[in-house]
């Protein structure tokens, strides 16, 4: 009878380690590089006021993000389980703290992010003359636009439903395509009869000073955001102790190089005032080289970039709910793994449904995006601080590593994230307060499931 029970347990499907180093790196690069790189150079110029300070902001933001990636590389190698931040916070600060993190990611952060990005895809499609019916004033989606956004969410959810390997292959192919497009349109911008003298120009109406530079760094940090998604699928990465650090560190270096290339291209093509006042700097830069067709080329690149980000976010999101449910802290059905595809299929379906609800509620890309920002960065900071807890608790059993990796890397990342957290909360009190209420709403939910376990 016991043998039969063991055999039955062996038949229970589980997650499979089917993602290699290339897949892992494509999650990092694919999720991080969205539409921001095509738009944020203008925001940074308006804040900093000169090409030199904009470049310095990119470098500083890259260093802080690199520190975060190094921190998460340590965490991912130490605890290569599904769930990412949920696992680290649970093990460092207890099950309630872990649940509040996982609850917030499951209910708000991931669904709102999927809704925001699918909205962004439809908004870009609506910029084509034949698809103007998808949006009103280029921002709010019409009923047809909403249906199109639903279709995008269902598409990526379906890809992730039928296997992490298939989703990983999709991510890898589209990430390579995305990189090729970024390099190609940057090369086009360099053929736009620009001049290197633009790099010595200034935008006199910039915020300027220390405040302006901090705002530029903040914009860079947001552009680098997304690399922690890899840790949520750590349980499906082969040789995680090697591949997770390799993908995180290598991915951030590649992203930094691409960001520098794009920034150089737009600054070569556009003088500082034109760059600062542009709604789409890369489109304007490529227009100089190709005429009006340049905007269509950049719009196509943005769509490819956003689809790749959407797939990576959909892949990682359901793993948080899966990890919580496997611990008995959420609905047991979300811990089920598909017997054929070996994916947390119920969690993927629920995530897609919640995204559709966000889309039905409405709002534009920025509103949906800011709803998740404060809670997201709060979890990054808390998870990074968990590394100090783990290292202190096991100091005698872990061989010490280089000082720059620990404690310097997590300390610098937390230091950089603190003002970003403050600014994110204070600059959008309504959405940040709503996000905080969602976090607190998880407390009675946690205890309800705790009581359920005791019955």
N, C-alpha and C positions, 0 to 999 in steps of 0.2 A: 504494500500500500504506500509506504514511504517512497519506494522507487518510482511508483507511478506518479506521485506528487512531484518528484524531481524531474521526471520526464515532461510533465505538464508545464512546469516552470521554464524548462528549456525551450518549449514551443512558443513562449510569449515573445512576440517580436520586439526588437529594440532598435535604437539608432545605430547606424553603421558609420564607421570611419572611412568615408569615400571621397573626402576632399583632400587633394594634394597641396603642395606648397603654392603652385600656380593658382589654383582655385582660391586658396586663402588670401593670397596677395590681391587677386582680382576683387575680392569682397572689400578689402581695405580701400583700394584705389577707386573701385566702382562706386562705392557708397559715398566716399568723401567728395569726389569731383562731381558736383551736380551743376546747377545753373549759376551758382555764386561766382565762379571764376570768370564768367563772361560779363558779370554785372558789377562785382565788388570793387574793381579798380577805380571806378568813378567815385564811389563812396569814400574810398581811402584817400583819393586826391582832395576831395572836399574837406576831409578832416585834417590831413597832414600839410597839404599845400605845395609839396615839391616831390619830384621823382626820387630824389635821394632818401627822403624820409619815408616815402611809400615803400621803397625797397627795404629800408631798415625795419619797417613794421612787418613786412613779409618775413624777414629773417628772424625777428624776435618771436613772432607768432609761430613760426616753424620750429624754433628751438623749444618753446614751451610745449607745443604739440608733440614734438619728438620725445620730450621728457614723459609726457602722458603715455605715449606708445611704448616706451621702455618699461614704464610702470605696469602697464597692462600685459606686456610680454612676460614679465616676472609672474604676475598673477595667473595668466593663462597656462604657463608651463607648470606652475605649482598646483593648480586646480583645474585640469582640463575637462571640465564638466559643462553640460548644457546649462545655460542660464546667465552666464557672465556676472554682472553686478549683483544679481540676486544671490548667487552662491557666495561671493566674497563678503558681502554685507551680512548675510546670514551667519557665516562661520566666524566673523569677527565680532559682530554686535548682537547676535541672537536672532531667533526665528521671526520675531515681530518686525524688527528693523528690515530684515531681508524681505519679508512679505510686503511691507509698505513700498519698497523699491520695485519688486516684481509686479505688484498690483498696479502701480502707477504706469509702468512701462506697458503693461497689458491693456489697461483700460483707456489710457490717454496717449502716451508718447508715440507708440508704434502706429495705432490706428490714425491719429491726427497727422503723423508724418506721411503715411500712405495717402491719406486724403489730400494733404497739401501738395504732394508731388504729382499726384494724378491731376489735380486742379491745374498745377503749373504746366503739365504736358498739354492739356486742353487749351489753356490760355495761349500757348505758343502756336498750337495748331490754328487757333482762331485768328492769328495774325496773317494767315494766308487769305487772299481775297476770296477764294472759293469756299472758305470755311468760316466766314465772318459770323454766320448764324450760331456758332458755338458759344459766343460770349456777348455780353452787353458792355460796351465801352472798354473792351479788351481785358476786363477783370472778372466780373461776376458771370458765372456760367448760366446759360439758358437751360431749358429742360433738355434740349438735345445735347448740350455740353455736359450736363450731369450724366446722361445716359452714356456718353462717350467715356467719362471718367469712371463710371461703374465698370464698363467693359475693360478698361486698362487694369483696374484692381482685380477683376475676375481673371484676366489673362495671367498676370504674374502669380496670383494665388494658385491657379491651376498648374502652372509650371512647377511651383514649389510643392504642390500636393503630390505630384507623380514621381518624386524622388529628389533627394538632395544632390545626387550626382548630375541629374539633368539640369537642375537649377544652377549648380556650380558650373557646368559647361556653358550654359546660357550666359552666366555672369562673366566667364572668362572671355568668350567670343566678343561680347558687346563691350567689355572693358578694353580689349585690344583695338576694336573698331573706334571706340571713344578716343583713345590715345592718338591713334592715327589721324582722326579728324582734328584734334586740338593742334597737333604738329602742323597739319596741312593748312589750317586757316591762319595759324600764326605766321607760317611762311608767306601766305598771301598778303598778310598785313605788312610784312617787310618789303613787299613790292609796290607799296602804295604811294611812292614819291614822298615819303616822310623824310625826316632828318634826325640825326643823332643830337642835334642841338636842342631838341625838345626835352632831353633829359636834364638840361640846365634851366628849364623854365619853371615858373612859379604860378600858383593860383592865388591871387591876392585876397580873395574873399574867403579863403579857407578858415576853419576854426583855429588852426595853428597852435603853437605852444605845446606844453605838456599834455593839456587836455585833448588837443587835436591828435597828437601822436598816440595817446591811449585809445582814442576812438578808432584810429586806423588799425592798431594791434587787435582790438576787439573784433573788427571786421575780418581780419586775417584769421583769428581763432575760429570764428564761425565758418569761414570758408574751409578750414582744415577739419571741421567736425565730422564725425562718422566712423572713425577708425575703431572705436570700441565694439562695433557690431560683430567683428570677427570672434570675440571671446564668447559671444552668446551661442555660437555653433562649435565651440571647442571640442565637444564630445564627438563631433563628426569629422574632425581633422585628423589625418594620419600623422603619426609621429609628432604629437602636439608640442612636446618639449623643444623640438627643433623648429617645426614649421610655423608655429604661432609667432615666436620672436622674429623669425626671418621675414614673415609676411608683414608684420607690423612695422618693423624698423625699415625694411627695404621698401615697403609701400609708401611710408611717409617721406623717404628720400626721393622717390620717383615723383610723388605729388608735389613736393617742394620745387623740384626741377621744372615740372610742367607749369606751375604757377609763375615762376620766374620768367619762363619763356613767354607766356601769355602777356604778362605785365610789360615785358620789354617790347613786345609786338605793338601793343596799343599805345605805349608811350612814344615809340618811334613814329607811328602813323599820325598821332594826334597831339597838338600842343596842350599844355596843362589846362588852360581854360576850357578848351573843347572837350577834353577828357572828363573834367569835373562836372560839366553840364550835360554830359551824354547819358541818355537812358539805357543805352546798350553800347558800350565802348567798342567791343569787338565787331559788332555789326557795322558801326560807323567806320572802323578801320578797314574792314574788308570791302565796304561800299566804295571806298576811294580806289581800290584796286579793280573791282569787278562791276561797279555801278550798282543799280538797284538789286541785281541778282545776289549781291553779297549778303543782304539781309536774310534771304531765303537759305543760303548756305549755312549761315550761323544758326538760324532757327532750327534747321535740320540737325546740326550738331548738338544743340541744346536738348532737343527731343531725345536723341540717342543717349545723351548723358543722363537725363532724368530717368529714362526707362531702366538704365543700368543701376542707378541708385535705388529705384523702386524695387527691383528684384532683390537686391542685397538686403534691403530693409525688411522685405517680406520674408526672406529666408531666415533672418536672425530673430525676428519678433516673436514668432510662435514658440521658440525654445524657452522663453522666460516663463510663459504660462505652463509649459510642459514640466519645467523643473519644479515650480511651486506645487503643481498638482501631484507630481511624483512623491513629494514630501508629505502629502495629505493636507496641504494648506489651501487647496482650491478644488474646483470640481474635478472629480476623478476621471471623467471622460476626456479631459484635456491632457491627461497623461498617457492616453492610448496612442500606440504606434501602429500605423497601417501594416497589416500582415504581408502585403506585397511590396509596397513602396518604401516601407521603413521610414516614414515621416510622421511627425505629430499632426496628423491630418485634421483632427477635430480643432486643434488650436489654430491651424492655418485658416480653416473655414470661419471660426469665430472672429479672428483678426480681420478677415475680409469683410465680414458682416458689420463689425464696428466701424470700419473705414467708410462703408456705404452710409451708415447712420450719420457720421460726421459730414459726409458730402450732402446728405439730405438736409441737415441743419443749415448748411450753407456757409458762406464766408469766402474770402479770397485767399490766395496762396499765403500771404504774409500773416493774416489773422490765424489761420490754422497752424502755421509754423510756430508763431510766438506762443501759442497755447502750450506747446510741449517744451519750450526752451529751458525755462527755469528748473522744472523737475528733472530734465535730462542732465543738466550740468551739476545739479545737486547730487545726483547719483554718481556721476563721475568722481566728484571730490570725495564723497563718502567711501566709494570703492577703493580709491587710491590710498586713502588713509588706512584702509584695512591692511595694506601691505606692511605698515609699521607694526600692527598688532601681530600678524603672522610671524614676522621676522623676530620680534621680541620674544614671542612664546616659544619659538624653536631655534633660538640663537645658538644653542649648543649642538644642534644636529644638522645645521645647514652651513656649508662652507661659505665663508664670506666672499662676496664678489667685489668688483671695482667700486670705488666710492661714488663715481659719477652715476652709476646705475642705481645704487641704493646707499645712502638715503637721499642723495642730491636730486635725482630725477623726480621721485614723487613729491619731494618738498617744493621744488620749483613749479611743478604742475599745479599743486594745490595753491601756491602763492599766486600764480597767474590766474587761476580760476576764481579766486575770491572776489576781485573787483568785477569780473565778468558776471558773476552771480548777482552782485549788488546792482549792477547796471541793468541786467536783464529784468530783475524784479521791479526796480524803481521806474524804468522807462515804460513798462507796460503793466501797471498795477492790476488792472482788471483781469487780464489773462493769467498773470502770475498768482494772484490771489485765488483764482478759480483752480489753478493747478495745485496750490497748497491745500485747498479744501478737498480736492480729490485724494491727495495723499492721506489726509486725516480721516477721510471717510473709510479708508482701509482698515482702521483700528477695529471698529465693530465687526467688520467682515472677517477679520482674522480670528477674533474670539468666537464668532459664530461657527466657524469651521473647527476651532479647537474644541468647542462643546460637542459638536457633531462627532468628532473622533472618539470622545469619551463615552458616548451613548452606545 
